[in-house]
Amino acid sequence: MSQTTDPETPPRSGGMVRKIVLLLMGMVLLGAGFGGGVFFADARPSPAEEVLHLIDRQAATETGETPEKQAKQAPDIAAFEPRYYEFPEPLVTNLKASRKLMQLGIGLSTQYDGQVIANVETHSMALRSDILAVLGGVTEDDVTGKEGRDGLAIKLRDTMNARLEALEGFGGIEDVFFPSFVLQ
């Protein structure tokens, strides 16, 4: 039997429905592919980030430091926002080989996170003791003029950072200031 079209039977209308279903399926597949691409593109670091990670890992293995220890040494820096702290009481000490007294108000700054300031507050007694030890070895000539005071600020910064590194694993103090400085 051969198939012939009978002029009285209407042609099938399934062709249009079939095209719409195929079009919708194609759109769904394209959307899923796009969504998967966005998801996986965000999950993988860029080649530059991978190279930096490999360099950090190599440096850690050469120095014998674990990634956890490195993470503790350098806190996250979200923004370079300076934070300040001032010791509540001024420090008074004798100058070396002199009858004069020096009274200092001491402040400090950091651009790291608030953890540095919290560490300074936690260990303020030890830091004050270290500061007094440095000041006990200072002569009047050592603190005369701007250069002398800048040098003293650097000594105090290094001393406080050394103490914080020993206690917390990271110093973070960048500058030391003298809101009050009196020699008498």
trRosetta pair geometry for C-beta under 8 A, 3 or more apart (Angstrom, degrees):
i j d omega theta_ij theta_ji phi_ij phi_ji
5 9 7.3 -132 -169 62 69 103
5 11 7.8 -6 -146 -88 129 85
6 9 4.5 68 70 8 106 103
10 13 7.8 -5 133 -35 115 97
12 15 6.9 109 104 -18 91 88
13 16 6.2 -32 177 26 77 109
13 17 7.2 73 129 -11 79 104
14 17 5.6 -63 -151 45 48 110
14 18 5.7 52 153 -27 78 109
15 18 5.7 -56 -146 36 26 114
15 19 6.6 27 156 -20 62 105
16 19 5.8 -52 -150 33 32 111
16 20 6.6 31 153 -17 63 105
17 20 5.8 -55 -151 36 33 112
17 21 6.4 32 152 -18 67 107
18 21 5.8 -54 -146 37 31 110
18 22 6.4 29 156 -16 64 108
19 22 5.8 -56 -146 39 30 110
19 23 6.2 33 154 -21 64 108
20 23 5.6 -54 -147 36 30 114
20 24 6.4 29 154 -18 64 106
21 24 5.8 -54 -147 37 30 110
21 25 6.3 31 154 -18 64 107
22 25 5.7 -53 -144 38 31 112
22 26 6.3 35 154 -21 64 106
23 26 5.7 -54 -150 35 29 113
23 27 6.5 29 152 -19 63 105
24 27 5.7 -54 -149 35 33 111
24 28 6.5 34 152 -20 65 104
25 28 5.7 -51 -148 35 33 113
25 29 6.4 32 154 -17 64 106
26 29 5.8 -55 -147 38 31 110
26 30 6.3 31 154 -18 65 107
27 30 5.7 -52 -145 37 31 112
27 31 6.3 33 155 -19 64 106
28 31 5.8 -55 -148 37 29 112
28 32 6.4 28 154 -17 64 107
29 32 5.7 -53 -145 38 31 110
29 33 6.3 32 155 -19 64 107
30 33 5.7 -56 -148 37 30 112
30 34 6.3 30 155 -19 65 106
31 34 5.7 -54 -146 37 30 111
31 35 6.2 29 156 -16 65 108
32 35 5.8 -54 -144 40 30 110
32 36 6.2 30 157 -17 64 108
33 36 5.8 -55 -145 39 28 110
33 37 6.3 31 155 -21 63 107
34 37 5.7 -56 -149 34 30 113
34 38 6.5 28 155 -17 64 105
35 38 5.9 -54 -148 36 31 109
35 39 6.3 31 154 -19 65 108
36 39 5.6 -55 -145 38 32 113
36 40 6.1 16 163 -6 68 111
37 40 6.3 -63 -140 45 26 99
37 41 5.8 28 160 -24 65 112
38 41 5.8 -55 -139 35 25 112
38 42 6.6 22 161 -15 61 107
39 42 6.4 -67 -159 35 25 105
39 43 6.6 19 152 -20 62 113
40 43 5.4 -53 -142 33 38 115
40 44 6.6 22 166 -10 69 108
41 44 6.8 -67 -149 39 26 98
45 49 3.8 -109 174 90 119 131
45 50 5.4 149 94 -54 115 78
45 53 7.2 81 92 -16 166 137
46 49 4.8 96 54 7 76 102
46 50 7.1 -139 96 -6 41 87
47 50 5.5 -54 -148 35 35 114
47 51 6.4 37 155 -21 67 102
48 51 5.8 -52 -150 33 32 111
48 52 6.5 31 152 -16 65 105
49 52 5.7 -54 -147 38 34 111
49 53 6.2 37 153 -21 66 106
50 53 5.6 -53 -148 36 31 113
50 54 6.4 31 153 -18 64 105
51 54 5.7 -55 -149 37 32 111
51 55 6.4 34 152 -20 65 105
52 55 5.6 -52 -147 35 33 113
52 56 6.4 34 154 -18 65 105
53 56 5.8 -54 -149 37 31 111
53 57 6.3 31 153 -19 65 107
54 57 5.6 -53 -144 37 32 112
54 58 6.3 34 154 -21 65 105
55 58 5.7 -53 -147 36 30 111
55 59 6.3 30 154 -18 64 106
56 59 5.8 -55 -147 37 30 110
56 60 6.3 32 153 -21 64 107
56 67 7.7 71 136 -114 110 94
56 70 7.2 141 -179 149 106 163
57 60 5.7 -54 -150 34 30 113
57 61 6.6 26 154 -16 64 105
57 67 7.2 -20 -106 -76 73 111
58 61 5.9 -57 -149 37 31 106
58 62 6.4 30 153 -19 65 107
59 62 5.7 -56 -147 36 32 111
59 63 6.3 12 161 -2 67 110
60 63 6.3 -66 -143 48 28 96
60 64 8.0 -105 168 64 55 10
60 65 4.9 -96 -148 77 77 84
60 66 6.8 57 179 -144 123 10
60 67 6.0 -2 -137 -71 169 62
60 70 5.7 -77 -100 -38 116 139
61 64 7.5 37 -168 -77 29 31
65 69 4.7 -123 -167 82 93 125
65 70 5.4 105 133 -54 127 89
65 73 8.0 -21 -167 -11 148 140
66 69 4.8 96 55 5 79 100
66 70 7.2 -144 95 -3 43 85
67 70 5.5 -53 -147 38 37 113
67 71 6.2 41 153 -24 68 103
68 71 5.7 -51 -149 32 31 113
68 72 6.7 30 152 -18 63 103
69 72 5.7 -53 -152 34 34 111
69 73 6.6 36 150 -23 64 105
69 169 7.4 -130 -155 -161 73 131
70 73 5.6 -55 -150 32 35 113
70 74 6.7 -13 167 20 69 102
71 74 7.1 -80 -145 57 25 75
72 169 4.7 -6 137 122 119 145
72 170 6.4 -155 145 -31 69 115
73 169 6.1 -101 -82 152 61 92
73 170 5.2 155 -145 -87 39 101
74 77 8.0 -54 170 -22 90 102
74 170 7.1 174 -64 -120 27 134
75 112 5.2 88 60 -173 121 117
75 113 4.9 -109 138 21 137 113
75 115 5.7 -180 -109 48 158 133
75 116 7.4 -137 18 -43 149 92
75 170 6.6 142 -27 129 94 167
75 172 7.2 11 15 -95 120 136
76 113 6.3 43 71 -41 72 134
77 80 6.8 24 175 -75 116 65
77 111 7.2 34 -139 127 117 89
77 112 6.2 -81 -94 -124 91 60
77 113 7.1 -139 -99 -40 47 82
78 113 7.1 73 6 -89 96 98
80 111 4.9 0 -155 -175 72 128
81 111 6.8 144 62 -149 30 73
82 109 5.2 -5 -170 -172 108 119
82 110 7.2 149 -150 79 62 30
82 111 5.4 -44 -92 -90 58 77
83 109 6.7 153 77 -154 43 66
83 110 5.4 -21 59 65 94 81
83 111 7.3 153 11 -101 78 26
83 112 7.8 -72 28 64 120 52
83 114 6.3 173 -119 -99 167 63
83 116 7.3 140 72 67 130 108
83 117 5.5 -93 135 -43 131 131
84 107 6.1 5 -174 177 102 116
84 108 7.2 162 -152 85 58 41
84 109 5.0 -27 -98 -97 71 83
85 107 6.6 170 90 -156 43 70
85 108 5.4 -11 60 58 90 87
85 109 7.7 171 19 -84 68 38
85 117 5.0 163 -57 -135 128 96
85 120 5.5 129 95 92 166 148
85 121 7.2 -129 -146 -56 141 87
86 105 6.8 4 -168 169 111 100
86 106 7.2 159 -152 94 64 44
86 107 4.0 -30 -97 -98 81 95
86 108 7.9 166 -85 16 41 59
86 179 6.3 8 -131 -7 131 142
87 90 7.8 122 94 -93 105 28
87 91 7.3 20 99 -35 149 98
87 105 7.4 -171 63 -165 89 58
87 106 5.0 26 18 67 120 92
87 107 7.3 -141 8 -80 68 45
87 124 6.8 147 -122 -156 94 114
87 128 6.8 127 -143 -89 144 101
90 103 5.2 44 142 175 132 91
90 104 6.0 172 -165 84 90 33
90 105 4.6 -57 -100 -76 96 67
90 106 7.7 127 -132 -3 56 72
90 180 5.9 -52 -103 73 133 126
91 103 7.2 171 85 -152 43 50
91 104 5.1 -13 57 60 92 91
91 106 6.5 13 5 -10 116 117
91 128 6.7 -179 -92 -154 121 91
91 131 6.1 -129 -71 116 171 124
91 132 6.2 -145 -166 -80 130 85
91 135 6.7 163 126 -3 131 166
92 101 6.0 2 -171 180 95 116
92 102 7.3 168 -148 85 49 47
92 103 4.8 -11 -100 -102 82 81
92 104 7.9 174 -78 20 38 64
93 101 7.1 158 83 -155 28 72
93 102 5.7 -18 64 59 78 92
93 104 8.0 -14 18 10 99 106
93 132 5.8 166 -82 -143 133 80
93 135 4.4 113 54 120 158 124
93 136 5.9 -108 -176 -74 134 65
94 98 7.2 177 174 75 83 78
94 99 7.9 -50 -149 -149 105 25
94 100 7.5 129 -155 84 62 45
94 101 6.1 -53 -99 -103 51 64
94 102 7.8 100 -160 15 8 82
94 136 7.3 40 65 -126 79 70
95 98 4.0 -7 87 55 109 126
95 100 4.9 7 20 75 126 93
95 101 7.2 -162 -11 -105 84 15
95 102 5.6 91 -62 -23 93 110
95 138 6.2 -73 -137 97 77 79
95 139 6.1 82 172 -145 103 33
95 140 5.2 59 165 -58 158 75
95 143 7.9 -115 -117 21 121 126
95 183 7.6 27 -46 -137 137 101
96 136 6.7 88 -67 159 94 48
96 137 5.7 25 -55 -155 142 27
96 138 6.0 159 3 70 106 29
96 139 4.9 -69 68 -76 99 68
97 139 5.9 -10 49 -115 106 104
98 139 6.7 123 -21 -151 120 69
98 140 5.2 100 -74 -32 161 112
100 140 6.1 69 46 -84 143 119
100 183 5.8 15 168 -176 132 89
100 184 6.3 165 -157 87 86 30
101 183 7.5 165 84 -152 47 46
101 184 5.5 -15 58 65 91 83
102 135 6.6 -144 78 -171 130 117
102 138 7.4 -27 12 87 162 127
102 143 7.0 69 -118 51 145 168
102 181 7.8 -21 -168 -164 94 69
102 182 7.1 155 -158 84 47 56
102 183 5.5 -16 -103 -100 76 70
103 180 7.0 -31 119 124 92 110
103 181 7.8 159 85 -153 60 25
103 182 4.3 -5 56 59 101 107
103 184 7.5 8 1 12 106 108
104 135 7.2 -142 10 -107 139 143
104 178 5.7 -71 -153 -135 96 104
104 180 6.8 159 -158 89 32 73
104 181 5.9 14 -114 -108 74 64
104 182 7.7 -156 -68 29 42 67
105 178 6.4 112 69 -169 69 57
105 179 4.2 -61 104 66 128 92
105 180 3.6 72 5 33 117 92
105 181 7.5 -97 32 -50 76 53
106 131 6.5 -83 -36 -149 173 155
106 156 7.0 -130 -142 173 131 154
106 176 6.6 -24 -162 -169 95 101
106 177 7.4 137 -161 76 46 53
106 178 6.6 -26 -100 -104 54 60
106 179 7.8 -137 -56 17 7 86
107 176 7.3 147 83 -163 48 52
107 177 4.3 -22 69 64 99 103
107 178 7.6 -167 25 -73 82 14
107 179 5.4 69 -14 -27 121 107
108 120 6.9 -162 62 -123 137 158
108 157 7.4 144 -128 -105 111 82
108 160 7.1 -99 -96 93 156 166
108 173 5.1 -37 -179 -147 135 112
108 174 7.9 133 178 48 87 56
108 175 6.6 163 -155 88 60 54
108 176 5.2 -24 -101 -105 84 62
108 177 6.9 -175 -80 17 30 79
109 173 7.6 104 67 -158 36 67
109 174 5.8 -53 96 62 80 98
109 175 4.7 3 47 55 103 100
109 177 7.1 53 -17 -15 101 114
110 116 4.4 -77 104 95 174 153
110 117 6.8 -152 38 -51 126 80
110 172 4.9 35 -139 148 138 93
110 173 5.8 -79 -73 -110 104 38
110 174 5.4 136 -111 1 51 97
111 174 6.2 24 1 -16 87 153
112 115 7.1 -64 129 54 110 87
112 116 4.8 95 74 -23 117 132
112 172 4.5 -69 24 -152 146 121
113 116 6.8 133 72 -2 54 88
114 117 5.4 -52 -162 40 61 112
114 118 6.0 64 141 -23 79 103
115 118 5.3 -53 -145 39 37 115
115 119 6.2 42 153 -23 67 102
115 172 7.8 116 89 -3 84 174
116 119 5.7 -52 -151 34 30 112
116 120 6.6 32 149 -20 63 103
116 164 7.7 36 -147 -172 76 156
116 170 7.5 -89 -94 116 87 104
116 171 7.8 36 -135 138 108 39
116 172 3.6 -120 -110 108 130 143
116 173 6.8 168 177 -63 123 59
117 120 5.5 -50 -149 33 35 113
117 121 6.4 34 152 -17 66 104
118 121 5.8 -54 -148 38 32 110
118 122 6.2 34 153 -21 65 107
119 122 5.6 -53 -144 36 31 113
119 123 6.2 -6 167 14 67 111
119 164 5.6 80 138 -142 131 112
119 167 7.4 150 -168 96 108 114
119 168 4.9 -28 -135 -52 136 165
119 170 7.9 -168 -35 78 171 83
119 172 7.5 101 48 42 137 128
120 123 6.7 -76 -140 56 22 84
120 124 6.4 57 155 -79 62 78
120 127 6.5 9 -151 -30 73 166
120 160 7.5 20 -116 -179 99 125
120 164 7.3 -32 -77 -89 66 129
120 173 7.3 98 -80 -76 124 113
121 124 5.8 -12 -148 -40 30 113
123 126 4.7 -43 -180 44 91 114
123 127 5.6 97 119 -26 87 99
123 163 6.8 178 143 138 139 113
123 164 6.7 168 60 -96 149 73
123 167 5.6 117 -91 91 153 168
123 168 7.6 -124 -18 -32 142 112
124 127 5.5 -58 -142 42 33 112
124 128 6.0 37 158 -24 69 104
125 128 5.9 -51 -146 33 28 110
125 129 6.6 29 153 -18 60 106
126 129 5.6 -55 -152 36 33 114
126 130 6.5 32 151 -18 65 105
126 163 5.8 172 131 -175 112 135
126 167 7.2 124 81 -54 160 149
127 130 5.6 -54 -148 37 34 111
127 131 6.3 37 152 -22 66 104
127 160 5.3 38 -142 -125 107 95
127 163 5.9 173 -92 86 69 153
127 164 7.8 21 -85 -54 112 89
128 131 5.6 -52 -147 35 32 114
128 132 6.4 32 154 -18 65 104
129 132 5.8 -54 -149 36 30 110
129 133 6.5 35 151 -22 63 103
130 133 5.5 -51 -150 31 34 115
130 134 6.7 32 152 -16 65 101
130 159 5.0 173 155 156 116 114
130 160 6.5 153 92 -84 136 56
130 163 5.3 -117 -38 -52 162 142
131 134 5.9 -55 -154 36 33 109
131 135 6.2 28 152 -15 67 110
131 156 5.9 35 -122 -137 88 105
131 159 6.9 148 -83 99 51 137
131 160 7.2 18 -66 -67 92 100
132 135 5.5 -55 -140 42 34 110
132 136 6.2 45 156 -31 65 103
133 136 5.8 -48 -149 26 28 116
133 137 7.4 15 156 -8 57 105
133 159 7.7 -176 72 -160 104 145
134 137 6.3 -71 -165 38 34 103
134 138 7.0 41 144 -37 67 106
134 152 7.8 133 142 -157 118 79
134 155 5.5 157 -163 135 134 115
134 156 5.9 -180 85 -88 160 69
134 159 5.3 -112 -54 -39 136 165
135 138 5.4 -47 -153 13 44 122
138 142 4.7 -132 -160 77 80 141
138 143 5.9 50 168 -36 127 111
138 152 6.5 35 -116 -111 142 116
139 142 4.7 110 54 -7 71 103
139 143 7.8 -171 88 4 44 83
140 143 6.7 -75 -156 45 33 91
140 144 6.5 46 150 -45 69 105
140 183 7.0 96 -131 -153 94 141
141 144 5.6 -44 -143 10 36 120
141 148 7.4 -150 147 -110 43 142
142 148 5.5 140 150 -155 39 109
142 151 7.2 -113 -178 89 83 127
142 152 6.8 104 140 -69 100 104
143 148 4.6 154 -140 141 17 121
143 149 5.9 63 -159 -77 74 66
143 152 5.6 22 -103 -41 91 145
143 183 7.3 162 97 -72 127 129
144 148 5.1 82 53 6 41 160
145 148 4.9 99 61 8 77 104
145 149 7.2 -148 99 -2 42 89
146 149 5.9 -60 -148 41 33 107
146 150 6.1 33 155 -20 68 107
147 150 5.7 -54 -145 37 30 112
147 151 6.3 33 155 -20 64 106
148 151 5.7 -55 -149 35 29 112
148 152 6.5 30 152 -18 63 105
149 152 5.5 -50 -147 36 35 113
149 153 6.4 40 152 -22 65 102
149 178 6.5 -90 -166 12 118 144
149 181 6.9 -3 -122 -135 130 163
150 153 5.6 -51 -150 33 33 114
150 154 6.6 33 151 -19 64 103
151 154 5.7 -53 -151 34 33 111
151 155 6.5 35 151 -19 65 103
152 155 5.6 -51 -148 35 35 112
152 156 6.3 32 154 -17 66 106
153 156 5.8 -56 -148 39 30 110
153 157 6.3 34 153 -22 65 106
153 175 7.2 -1 166 -171 123 67
153 176 4.2 -175 -160 75 82 101
153 177 7.2 32 -128 -79 128 26
153 178 7.1 -111 -82 -27 105 98
154 157 5.6 -51 -146 35 31 113
154 158 6.3 29 157 -16 64 106
154 176 7.6 -157 -58 32 23 115
155 158 6.0 -59 -150 39 28 108
155 159 6.2 27 154 -19 64 110
156 159 5.6 -55 -144 38 31 112
156 160 6.2 26 159 -15 67 107
156 176 4.7 136 88 -153 116 176
157 160 6.1 -60 -147 39 26 105
157 161 6.2 24 157 -17 64 110
157 173 5.4 -158 -149 114 80 112
157 174 7.4 -29 -150 140 132 13
157 175 6.8 -51 -95 -136 136 17
157 176 4.7 -142 -61 -19 88 112
158 161 5.8 -55 -143 39 29 111
158 162 6.3 33 156 -23 64 105
159 162 5.8 -53 -150 32 29 112
159 163 6.7 26 153 -16 62 105
160 163 5.7 -54 -151 36 35 111
160 164 6.3 29 154 -15 68 107
160 171 7.1 114 113 -155 70 105
160 173 5.2 12 99 22 121 160
160 176 7.5 136 14 -81 137 123
161 164 5.8 -57 -143 42 32 108
161 165 6.1 35 156 -22 67 106
161 171 3.0 35 -151 -154 82 150
161 172 7.3 169 -120 30 92 37
161 173 5.3 -133 -69 42 88 99
162 165 5.8 -53 -145 35 28 112
162 166 6.5 28 155 -18 62 106
162 171 7.1 11 -36 -89 25 128
163 166 5.8 -57 -152 36 30 110
163 167 6.3 10 157 -5 66 113
164 167 5.9 -65 -140 48 31 100
164 168 5.3 -28 -179 33 73 113
164 170 6.8 -43 135 96 104 42
164 171 4.5 118 74 -118 117 56
164 172 6.9 -89 122 28 152 85
164 173 7.1 133 10 -12 149 105
165 168 7.1 -67 -105 60 16 71
165 169 6.5 12 -156 -162 53 11
165 170 6.4 35 -105 -101 66 7
165 171 4.9 -29 -48 -49 92 88
173 176 7.0 36 160 -63 122 85
178 181 4.4 42 151 -59 134 111
